[in-house]
Amino acid sequence: MKSRRTPQPSIYYPEELQMLSRVCRRVCRERGIETNDREAKEIAHLAFILYSAGLCEEKPLIGKLGQQA
């Protein structure tokens, strides 16, 4: 997905949120983490940090989160 990265890092388009949600669910599933666990919230937080820093493609985000989370 090509990002329409917004100038304000706290404003996201619906398709950006959908992609970030898919990424987080996949990383949680691969690691056996329930989506309501504290660790899942940490993964989501890191996903938003990475996305805001410019890592805007789904596959690279999954790879980076898999390494760090």
PyMOL Python script that loads the backbone (N, CA, C, O; Angstrom):
from pymol import cmd

cmd.read_pdbstr("""\
ATOM      1  N   MET A   1       0.834  -1.171   0.000  1.00  0.00           N
ATOM      2  CA  MET A   1       0.000   0.000   0.000  1.00  0.00           C
ATOM      3  C   MET A   1       0.878   1.234   0.000  1.00  0.00           C
ATOM      4  O   MET A   1       1.789   1.356   0.820  1.00  0.00           O
ATOM      5  N   LYS A   2       0.613   2.135  -0.902  1.00  0.00           N
ATOM      6  CA  LYS A   2       1.310   3.415  -0.900  1.00  0.00           C
ATOM      7  C   LYS A   2       0.687   4.289   0.169  1.00  0.00           C
ATOM      8  O   LYS A   2      -0.534   4.440   0.222  1.00  0.00           O
ATOM      9  N   SER A   3       1.498   4.850   0.996  1.00  0.00           N
ATOM     10  CA  SER A   3       1.016   5.671   2.093  1.00  0.00           C
ATOM     11  C   SER A   3       0.687   7.081   1.631  1.00  0.00           C
ATOM     12  O   SER A   3       1.348   7.642   0.758  1.00  0.00           O
ATOM     13  N   ARG A   4      -0.337   7.630   2.232  1.00  0.00           N
ATOM     14  CA  ARG A   4      -0.634   9.051   2.061  1.00  0.00           C
ATOM     15  C   ARG A   4      -0.206   9.748   3.343  1.00  0.00           C
ATOM     16  O   ARG A   4      -0.976  10.505   3.933  1.00  0.00           O
ATOM     17  N   ARG A   5       0.993   9.498   3.761  1.00  0.00           N
ATOM     18  CA  ARG A   5       1.500   9.975   5.045  1.00  0.00           C
ATOM     19  C   ARG A   5       1.089  11.419   5.285  1.00  0.00           C
ATOM     20  O   ARG A   5       1.304  12.287   4.439  1.00  0.00           O
ATOM     21  N   THR A   6       0.510  11.662   6.418  1.00  0.00           N
ATOM     22  CA  THR A   6       0.005  12.979   6.763  1.00  0.00           C
ATOM     23  C   THR A   6       1.081  13.807   7.446  1.00  0.00           C
ATOM     24  O   THR A   6       1.996  13.250   8.052  1.00  0.00           O
ATOM     25  N   PRO A   7       0.986  15.137   7.358  1.00  0.00           N
ATOM     26  CA  PRO A   7       1.995  15.970   8.010  1.00  0.00           C
ATOM     27  C   PRO A   7       1.953  15.874   9.530  1.00  0.00           C
ATOM     28  O   PRO A   7       2.985  16.031  10.182  1.00  0.00           O
ATOM     29  N   GLN A   8       0.775  15.619  10.111  1.00  0.00           N
ATOM     30  CA  GLN A   8       0.673  15.460  11.560  1.00  0.00           C
ATOM     31  C   GLN A   8       0.734  13.975  11.892  1.00  0.00           C
ATOM     32  O   GLN A   8      -0.118  13.209  11.440  1.00  0.00           O
ATOM     33  N   PRO A   9       1.727  13.553  12.674  1.00  0.00           N
ATOM     34  CA  PRO A   9       1.876  12.123  12.948  1.00  0.00           C
ATOM     35  C   PRO A   9       0.730  11.524  13.751  1.00  0.00           C
ATOM     36  O   PRO A   9       0.636  10.301  13.853  1.00  0.00           O
ATOM     37  N   SER A  10      -0.145  12.348  14.323  1.00  0.00           N
ATOM     38  CA  SER A  10      -1.249  11.806  15.109  1.00  0.00           C
ATOM     39  C   SER A  10      -2.536  11.676  14.292  1.00  0.00           C
ATOM     40  O   SER A  10      -3.571  11.280  14.829  1.00  0.00           O
ATOM     41  N   ILE A  11      -2.480  12.002  13.010  1.00  0.00           N
ATOM     42  CA  ILE A  11      -3.648  11.885  12.142  1.00  0.00           C
ATOM     43  C   ILE A  11      -3.368  10.788  11.119  1.00  0.00           C
ATOM     44  O   ILE A  11      -2.367  10.831  10.402  1.00  0.00           O
ATOM     45  N   TYR A  12      -4.272   9.796  11.061  1.00  0.00           N
ATOM     46  CA  TYR A  12      -4.095   8.664  10.156  1.00  0.00           C
ATOM     47  C   TYR A  12      -5.356   8.479   9.323  1.00  0.00           C
ATOM     48  O   TYR A  12      -6.467   8.677   9.814  1.00  0.00           O
ATOM     49  N   TYR A  13      -5.180   8.099   8.063  1.00  0.00           N
ATOM     50  CA  TYR A  13      -6.301   7.766   7.196  1.00  0.00           C
ATOM     51  C   TYR A  13      -6.811   6.373   7.559  1.00  0.00           C
ATOM     52  O   TYR A  13      -6.059   5.561   8.097  1.00  0.00           O
ATOM     53  N   PRO A  14      -8.096   6.087   7.268  1.00  0.00           N
ATOM     54  CA  PRO A  14      -8.653   4.771   7.598  1.00  0.00           C
ATOM     55  C   PRO A  14      -7.840   3.609   7.028  1.00  0.00           C
ATOM     56  O   PRO A  14      -7.647   2.602   7.709  1.00  0.00           O
ATOM     57  N   GLU A  15      -7.361   3.735   5.791  1.00  0.00           N
ATOM     58  CA  GLU A  15      -6.592   2.627   5.209  1.00  0.00           C
ATOM     59  C   GLU A  15      -5.247   2.445   5.912  1.00  0.00           C
ATOM     60  O   GLU A  15      -4.715   1.335   5.945  1.00  0.00           O
ATOM     61  N   GLU A  16      -4.699   3.505   6.465  1.00  0.00           N
ATOM     62  CA  GLU A  16      -3.456   3.381   7.238  1.00  0.00           C
ATOM     63  C   GLU A  16      -3.726   2.616   8.530  1.00  0.00           C
ATOM     64  O   GLU A  16      -2.950   1.740   8.912  1.00  0.00           O
ATOM     65  N   LEU A  17      -4.824   2.947   9.199  1.00  0.00           N
ATOM     66  CA  LEU A  17      -5.186   2.251  10.435  1.00  0.00           C
ATOM     67  C   LEU A  17      -5.510   0.786  10.171  1.00  0.00           C
ATOM     68  O   LEU A  17      -5.160  -0.083  10.970  1.00  0.00           O
ATOM     69  N   GLN A  18      -6.177   0.509   9.052  1.00  0.00           N
ATOM     70  CA  GLN A  18      -6.479  -0.882   8.698  1.00  0.00           C
ATOM     71  C   GLN A  18      -5.201  -1.674   8.472  1.00  0.00           C
ATOM     72  O   GLN A  18      -5.077  -2.807   8.936  1.00  0.00           O
ATOM     73  N   MET A  19      -4.254  -1.080   7.761  1.00  0.00           N
ATOM     74  CA  MET A  19      -2.985  -1.756   7.500  1.00  0.00           C
ATOM     75  C   MET A  19      -2.222  -1.985   8.803  1.00  0.00           C
ATOM     76  O   MET A  19      -1.690  -3.073   9.021  1.00  0.00           O
ATOM     77  N   LEU A  20      -2.164  -0.979   9.665  1.00  0.00           N
ATOM     78  CA  LEU A  20      -1.460  -1.129  10.940  1.00  0.00           C
ATOM     79  C   LEU A  20      -2.134  -2.196  11.803  1.00  0.00           C
ATOM     80  O   LEU A  20      -1.456  -2.952  12.498  1.00  0.00           O
ATOM     81  N   SER A  21      -3.442  -2.258  11.760  1.00  0.00           N
ATOM     82  CA  SER A  21      -4.174  -3.287  12.497  1.00  0.00           C
ATOM     83  C   SER A  21      -3.843  -4.682  11.966  1.00  0.00           C
ATOM     84  O   SER A  21      -3.620  -5.606  12.748  1.00  0.00           O
ATOM     85  N   ARG A  22      -3.811  -4.838  10.644  1.00  0.00           N
ATOM     86  CA  ARG A  22      -3.436  -6.136  10.039  1.00  0.00           C
ATOM     87  C   ARG A  22      -2.034  -6.544  10.469  1.00  0.00           C
ATOM     88  O   ARG A  22      -1.798  -7.693  10.842  1.00  0.00           O
ATOM     89  N   VAL A  23      -1.110  -5.594  10.414  1.00  0.00           N
ATOM     90  CA  VAL A  23       0.281  -5.865  10.787  1.00  0.00           C
ATOM     91  C   VAL A  23       0.349  -6.335  12.238  1.00  0.00           C
ATOM     92  O   VAL A  23       0.987  -7.344  12.538  1.00  0.00           O
ATOM     93  N   CYS A  24      -0.305  -5.609  13.129  1.00  0.00           N
ATOM     94  CA  CYS A  24      -0.258  -5.968  14.550  1.00  0.00           C
ATOM     95  C   CYS A  24      -0.897  -7.324  14.813  1.00  0.00           C
ATOM     96  O   CYS A  24      -0.354  -8.132  15.568  1.00  0.00           O
ATOM     97  N   ARG A  25      -2.056  -7.579  14.189  1.00  0.00           N
ATOM     98  CA  ARG A  25      -2.702  -8.884  14.375  1.00  0.00           C
ATOM     99  C   ARG A  25      -1.815 -10.019  13.881  1.00  0.00           C
ATOM    100  O   ARG A  25      -1.726 -11.067  14.522  1.00  0.00           O
ATOM    101  N   ARG A  26      -1.164  -9.814  12.751  1.00  0.00           N
ATOM    102  CA  ARG A  26      -0.305 -10.867  12.200  1.00  0.00           C
ATOM    103  C   ARG A  26       0.889 -11.135  13.113  1.00  0.00           C
ATOM    104  O   ARG A  26       1.203 -12.289  13.402  1.00  0.00           O
ATOM    105  N   VAL A  27       1.553 -10.078  13.564  1.00  0.00           N
ATOM    106  CA  VAL A  27       2.710 -10.253  14.449  1.00  0.00           C
ATOM    107  C   VAL A  27       2.274 -10.940  15.740  1.00  0.00           C
ATOM    108  O   VAL A  27       2.965 -11.832  16.231  1.00  0.00           O
ATOM    109  N   CYS A  28       1.136 -10.530  16.288  1.00  0.00           N
ATOM    110  CA  CYS A  28       0.634 -11.174  17.510  1.00  0.00           C
ATOM    111  C   CYS A  28       0.332 -12.648  17.260  1.00  0.00           C
ATOM    112  O   CYS A  28       0.701 -13.504  18.064  1.00  0.00           O
ATOM    113  N   ARG A  29      -0.330 -12.942  16.159  1.00  0.00           N
ATOM    114  CA  ARG A  29      -0.671 -14.336  15.831  1.00  0.00           C
ATOM    115  C   ARG A  29       0.588 -15.185  15.684  1.00  0.00           C
ATOM    116  O   ARG A  29       0.653 -16.304  16.195  1.00  0.00           O
ATOM    117  N   GLU A  30       1.594 -14.645  14.979  1.00  0.00           N
ATOM    118  CA  GLU A  30       2.837 -15.388  14.772  1.00  0.00           C
ATOM    119  C   GLU A  30       3.579 -15.641  16.080  1.00  0.00           C
ATOM    120  O   GLU A  30       4.308 -16.625  16.202  1.00  0.00           O
ATOM    121  N   ARG A  31       3.397 -14.759  17.051  1.00  0.00           N
ATOM    122  CA  ARG A  31       4.095 -14.896  18.331  1.00  0.00           C
ATOM    123  C   ARG A  31       3.223 -15.533  19.410  1.00  0.00           C
ATOM    124  O   ARG A  31       3.665 -15.696  20.547  1.00  0.00           O
ATOM    125  N   GLY A  32       1.992 -15.893  19.064  1.00  0.00           N
ATOM    126  CA  GLY A  32       1.092 -16.515  20.030  1.00  0.00           C
ATOM    127  C   GLY A  32       0.623 -15.566  21.121  1.00  0.00           C
ATOM    128  O   GLY A  32       0.428 -15.976  22.266  1.00  0.00           O
ATOM    129  N   ILE A  33       0.443 -14.307  20.770  1.00  0.00           N
ATOM    130  CA  ILE A  33       0.049 -13.280  21.736  1.00  0.00           C
ATOM    131  C   ILE A  33      -1.423 -12.951  21.530  1.00  0.00           C
ATOM    132  O   ILE A  33      -1.860 -12.728  20.401  1.00  0.00           O
ATOM    133  N   GLU A  34      -2.184 -12.920  22.614  1.00  0.00           N
ATOM    134  CA  GLU A  34      -3.584 -12.497  22.551  1.00  0.00           C
ATOM    135  C   GLU A  34      -3.629 -10.999  22.280  1.00  0.00           C
ATOM    136  O   GLU A  34      -2.804 -10.243  22.794  1.00  0.00           O
ATOM    137  N   THR A  35      -4.597 -10.572  21.468  1.00  0.00           N
ATOM    138  CA  THR A  35      -4.636  -9.164  21.066  1.00  0.00           C
ATOM    139  C   THR A  35      -4.973  -8.214  22.210  1.00  0.00           C
ATOM    140  O   THR A  35      -4.789  -7.005  22.070  1.00  0.00           O
ATOM    141  N   ASN A  36      -5.459  -8.725  23.329  1.00  0.00           N
ATOM    142  CA  ASN A  36      -5.749  -7.842  24.458  1.00  0.00           C
ATOM    143  C   ASN A  36      -4.656  -7.882  25.530  1.00  0.00           C
ATOM    144  O   ASN A  36      -4.826  -7.292  26.597  1.00  0.00           O
ATOM    145  N   ASP A  37      -3.553  -8.556  25.269  1.00  0.00           N
ATOM    146  CA  ASP A  37      -2.433  -8.617  26.216  1.00  0.00           C
ATOM    147  C   ASP A  37      -1.619  -7.329  26.192  1.00  0.00           C
ATOM    148  O   ASP A  37      -1.647  -6.578  25.217  1.00  0.00           O
ATOM    149  N   ARG A  38      -0.903  -7.092  27.266  1.00  0.00           N
ATOM    150  CA  ARG A  38      -0.012  -5.934  27.366  1.00  0.00           C
ATOM    151  C   ARG A  38       1.029  -5.958  26.255  1.00  0.00           C
ATOM    152  O   ARG A  38       1.349  -4.916  25.683  1.00  0.00           O
ATOM    153  N   GLU A  39       1.555  -7.130  25.947  1.00  0.00           N
ATOM    154  CA  GLU A  39       2.573  -7.247  24.897  1.00  0.00           C
ATOM    155  C   GLU A  39       2.014  -6.850  23.525  1.00  0.00           C
ATOM    156  O   GLU A  39       2.736  -6.284  22.704  1.00  0.00           O
ATOM    157  N   ALA A  40       0.745  -7.142  23.277  1.00  0.00           N
ATOM    158  CA  ALA A  40       0.109  -6.735  22.016  1.00  0.00           C
ATOM    159  C   ALA A  40       0.024  -5.216  21.934  1.00  0.00           C
ATOM    160  O   ALA A  40       0.207  -4.638  20.862  1.00  0.00           O
ATOM    161  N   LYS A  41      -0.250  -4.578  23.050  1.00  0.00           N
ATOM    162  CA  LYS A  41      -0.304  -3.112  23.078  1.00  0.00           C
ATOM    163  C   LYS A  41       1.070  -2.518  22.808  1.00  0.00           C
ATOM    164  O   LYS A  41       1.183  -1.482  22.154  1.00  0.00           O
ATOM    165  N   GLU A  42       2.107  -3.166  23.306  1.00  0.00           N
ATOM    166  CA  GLU A  42       3.474  -2.702  23.042  1.00  0.00           C
ATOM    167  C   GLU A  42       3.823  -2.854  21.556  1.00  0.00           C
ATOM    168  O   GLU A  42       4.480  -1.988  20.978  1.00  0.00           O
ATOM    169  N   ILE A  43       3.386  -3.946  20.951  1.00  0.00           N
ATOM    170  CA  ILE A  43       3.614  -4.152  19.516  1.00  0.00           C
ATOM    171  C   ILE A  43       2.901  -3.062  18.723  1.00  0.00           C
ATOM    172  O   ILE A  43       3.479  -2.494  17.795  1.00  0.00           O
ATOM    173  N   ALA A  44       1.654  -2.765  19.078  1.00  0.00           N
ATOM    174  CA  ALA A  44       0.901  -1.715  18.381  1.00  0.00           C
ATOM    175  C   ALA A  44       1.585  -0.361  18.541  1.00  0.00           C
ATOM    176  O   ALA A  44       1.691   0.403  17.582  1.00  0.00           O
ATOM    177  N   HIS A  45       2.043  -0.070  19.740  1.00  0.00           N
ATOM    178  CA  HIS A  45       2.739   1.203  19.987  1.00  0.00           C
ATOM    179  C   HIS A  45       3.988   1.305  19.113  1.00  0.00           C
ATOM    180  O   HIS A  45       4.236   2.341  18.497  1.00  0.00           O
ATOM    181  N   LEU A  46       4.761   0.245  19.063  1.00  0.00           N
ATOM    182  CA  LEU A  46       5.968   0.236  18.242  1.00  0.00           C
ATOM    183  C   LEU A  46       5.621   0.356  16.753  1.00  0.00           C
ATOM    184  O   LEU A  46       6.339   1.012  15.999  1.00  0.00           O
ATOM    185  N   ALA A  47       4.527  -0.276  16.335  1.00  0.00           N
ATOM    186  CA  ALA A  47       4.100  -0.173  14.934  1.00  0.00           C
ATOM    187  C   ALA A  47       3.812   1.280  14.566  1.00  0.00           C
ATOM    188  O   ALA A  47       4.201   1.736  13.491  1.00  0.00           O
ATOM    189  N   PHE A  48       3.141   1.999  15.443  1.00  0.00           N
ATOM    190  CA  PHE A  48       2.852   3.413  15.178  1.00  0.00           C
ATOM    191  C   PHE A  48       4.126   4.244  15.167  1.00  0.00           C
ATOM    192  O   PHE A  48       4.258   5.158  14.352  1.00  0.00           O
ATOM    193  N   ILE A  49       5.052   3.949  16.045  1.00  0.00           N
ATOM    194  CA  ILE A  49       6.330   4.674  16.061  1.00  0.00           C
ATOM    195  C   ILE A  49       7.075   4.451  14.750  1.00  0.00           C
ATOM    196  O   ILE A  49       7.540   5.405  14.126  1.00  0.00           O
ATOM    197  N   LEU A  50       7.189   3.196  14.335  1.00  0.00           N
ATOM    198  CA  LEU A  50       7.899   2.880  13.093  1.00  0.00           C
ATOM    199  C   LEU A  50       7.207   3.504  11.888  1.00  0.00           C
ATOM    200  O   LEU A  50       7.863   4.041  10.996  1.00  0.00           O
ATOM    201  N   TYR A  51       5.882   3.430  11.867  1.00  0.00           N
ATOM    202  CA  TYR A  51       5.125   4.004  10.755  1.00  0.00           C
ATOM    203  C   TYR A  51       5.331   5.517  10.691  1.00  0.00           C
ATOM    204  O   TYR A  51       5.558   6.073   9.616  1.00  0.00           O
ATOM    205  N   SER A  52       5.252   6.168  11.824  1.00  0.00           N
ATOM    206  CA  SER A  52       5.445   7.623  11.875  1.00  0.00           C
ATOM    207  C   SER A  52       6.860   8.024  11.489  1.00  0.00           C
ATOM    208  O   SER A  52       7.092   9.135  11.012  1.00  0.00           O
ATOM    209  N   ALA A  53       7.809   7.110  11.698  1.00  0.00           N
ATOM    210  CA  ALA A  53       9.208   7.379  11.343  1.00  0.00           C
ATOM    211  C   ALA A  53       9.483   7.116   9.861  1.00  0.00           C
ATOM    212  O   ALA A  53      10.595   7.348   9.385  1.00  0.00           O
ATOM    213  N   GLY A  54       8.473   6.632   9.130  1.00  0.00           N
ATOM    214  CA  GLY A  54       8.650   6.457   7.693  1.00  0.00           C
ATOM    215  C   GLY A  54       8.620   5.028   7.190  1.00  0.00           C
ATOM    216  O   GLY A  54       8.699   4.810   5.981  1.00  0.00           O
ATOM    217  N   LEU A  55       8.509   4.053   8.067  1.00  0.00           N
ATOM    218  CA  LEU A  55       8.417   2.654   7.637  1.00  0.00           C
ATOM    219  C   LEU A  55       6.941   2.378   7.343  1.00  0.00           C
ATOM    220  O   LEU A  55       6.199   1.934   8.219  1.00  0.00           O
ATOM    221  N   CYS A  56       6.525   2.643   6.114  1.00  0.00           N
ATOM    222  CA  CYS A  56       5.098   2.708   5.777  1.00  0.00           C
ATOM    223  C   CYS A  56       4.573   1.530   4.968  1.00  0.00           C
ATOM    224  O   CYS A  56       3.393   1.516   4.618  1.00  0.00           O
ATOM    225  N   GLU A  57       5.392   0.560   4.665  1.00  0.00           N
ATOM    226  CA  GLU A  57       4.942  -0.591   3.884  1.00  0.00           C
ATOM    227  C   GLU A  57       4.691  -1.779   4.811  1.00  0.00           C
ATOM    228  O   GLU A  57       5.399  -1.974   5.800  1.00  0.00           O
ATOM    229  N   GLU A  58       3.675  -2.565   4.475  1.00  0.00           N
ATOM    230  CA  GLU A  58       3.214  -3.650   5.335  1.00  0.00           C
ATOM    231  C   GLU A  58       4.288  -4.711   5.608  1.00  0.00           C
ATOM    232  O   GLU A  58       4.561  -5.027   6.766  1.00  0.00           O
ATOM    233  N   LYS A  59       4.888  -5.253   4.571  1.00  0.00           N
ATOM    234  CA  LYS A  59       5.866  -6.336   4.764  1.00  0.00           C
ATOM    235  C   LYS A  59       7.089  -5.888   5.568  1.00  0.00           C
ATOM    236  O   LYS A  59       7.494  -6.598   6.489  1.00  0.00           O
ATOM    237  N   PRO A  60       7.692  -4.738   5.253  1.00  0.00           N
ATOM    238  CA  PRO A  60       8.822  -4.292   6.073  1.00  0.00           C
ATOM    239  C   PRO A  60       8.436  -4.039   7.533  1.00  0.00           C
ATOM    240  O   PRO A  60       9.228  -4.295   8.440  1.00  0.00           O
ATOM    241  N   LEU A  61       7.222  -3.538   7.755  1.00  0.00           N
ATOM    242  CA  LEU A  61       6.767  -3.327   9.132  1.00  0.00           C
ATOM    243  C   LEU A  61       6.664  -4.654   9.877  1.00  0.00           C
ATOM    244  O   LEU A  61       7.102  -4.767  11.022  1.00  0.00           O
ATOM    245  N   ILE A  62       6.086  -5.650   9.225  1.00  0.00           N
ATOM    246  CA  ILE A  62       5.962  -6.975   9.845  1.00  0.00           C
ATOM    247  C   ILE A  62       7.346  -7.521  10.175  1.00  0.00           C
ATOM    248  O   ILE A  62       7.566  -8.054  11.262  1.00  0.00           O
ATOM    249  N   GLY A  63       8.273  -7.389   9.238  1.00  0.00           N
ATOM    250  CA  GLY A  63       9.631  -7.875   9.467  1.00  0.00           C
ATOM    251  C   GLY A  63      10.308  -7.179  10.627  1.00  0.00           C
ATOM    252  O   GLY A  63      10.928  -7.828  11.470  1.00  0.00           O
ATOM    253  N   LYS A  64      10.194  -5.865  10.676  1.00  0.00           N
ATOM    254  CA  LYS A  64      10.843  -5.094  11.741  1.00  0.00           C
ATOM    255  C   LYS A  64      10.213  -5.402  13.096  1.00  0.00           C
ATOM    256  O   LYS A  64      10.924  -5.569  14.087  1.00  0.00           O
ATOM    257  N   LEU A  65       8.892  -5.478  13.145  1.00  0.00           N
ATOM    258  CA  LEU A  65       8.217  -5.798  14.400  1.00  0.00           C
ATOM    259  C   LEU A  65       8.552  -7.212  14.856  1.00  0.00           C
ATOM    260  O   LEU A  65       8.686  -7.467  16.053  1.00  0.00           O
ATOM    261  N   GLY A  66       8.687  -8.123  13.912  1.00  0.00           N
ATOM    262  CA  GLY A  66       9.066  -9.486  14.263  1.00  0.00           C
ATOM    263  C   GLY A  66      10.448  -9.562  14.874  1.00  0.00           C
ATOM    264  O   GLY A  66      10.711 -10.421  15.715  1.00  0.00           O
ATOM    265  N   GLN A  67      11.335  -8.671  14.459  1.00  0.00           N
ATOM    266  CA  GLN A  67      12.693  -8.627  15.007  1.00  0.00           C
ATOM    267  C   GLN A  67      12.726  -7.975  16.381  1.00  0.00           C
ATOM    268  O   GLN A  67      13.451  -8.427  17.268  1.00  0.00           O
ATOM    269  N   GLN A  68      11.944  -6.914  16.563  1.00  0.00           N
ATOM    270  CA  GLN A  68      12.043  -6.105  17.770  1.00  0.00           C
ATOM    271  C   GLN A  68      11.040  -6.464  18.846  1.00  0.00           C
ATOM    272  O   GLN A  68      11.333  -6.345  20.036  1.00  0.00           O
ATOM    273  N   ALA A  69       9.881  -6.896  18.446  1.00  0.00           N
ATOM    274  CA  ALA A  69       8.816  -7.108  19.424  1.00  0.00           C
ATOM    275  C   ALA A  69       9.059  -8.340  20.263  1.00  0.00           C
ATOM    276  O   ALA A  69       8.253  -8.662  21.136  1.00  0.00           O
TER     277      ALA A  69
END
""", "prot")
cmd.dss("prot")
cmd.show_as("cartoon", "prot")
cmd.util.cbc("prot")
cmd.orient("prot")
